[in-house]
Amino acid sequence: IRLGNLFNSEILGTPTDLPWGFVFERVDNIPRHPAQLYEALCYLAVFFVLRRIHKLKAPDIPTGRLIGIMLVGIFGSRFLIEFIKEIQEPFEASLPLDMGQLLSIPMILAGLWLWRRSHKPGATTS
């Protein structure tokens, strides 16, 4: 999905002078952070971390641990990457955080709760 956003010049990053800045000619000629790629790479990294944990500890992973790690990894990275994205809707300009960050917070909290719960004594394995 994020690669599609990149190809369609959607969800633009903020201007940058870094050498890997993308110029979205359909929008303007300003080099911008490729926030779509950052997000896609973070999601891929979360996948590989989860795959590695599953491969090493498959029968002994407590219920909720992998989904907790996934929620924290995906929505935590989204929360941080939102700082280098342009505002997508005008109403977001008056908010302390943008909508992507506000929507990520409950998912991060749920992930932390699941992850923490999976570390308590007596946590069952699936």
Disulfide bonds with the S-S distance in Angstrom:
none
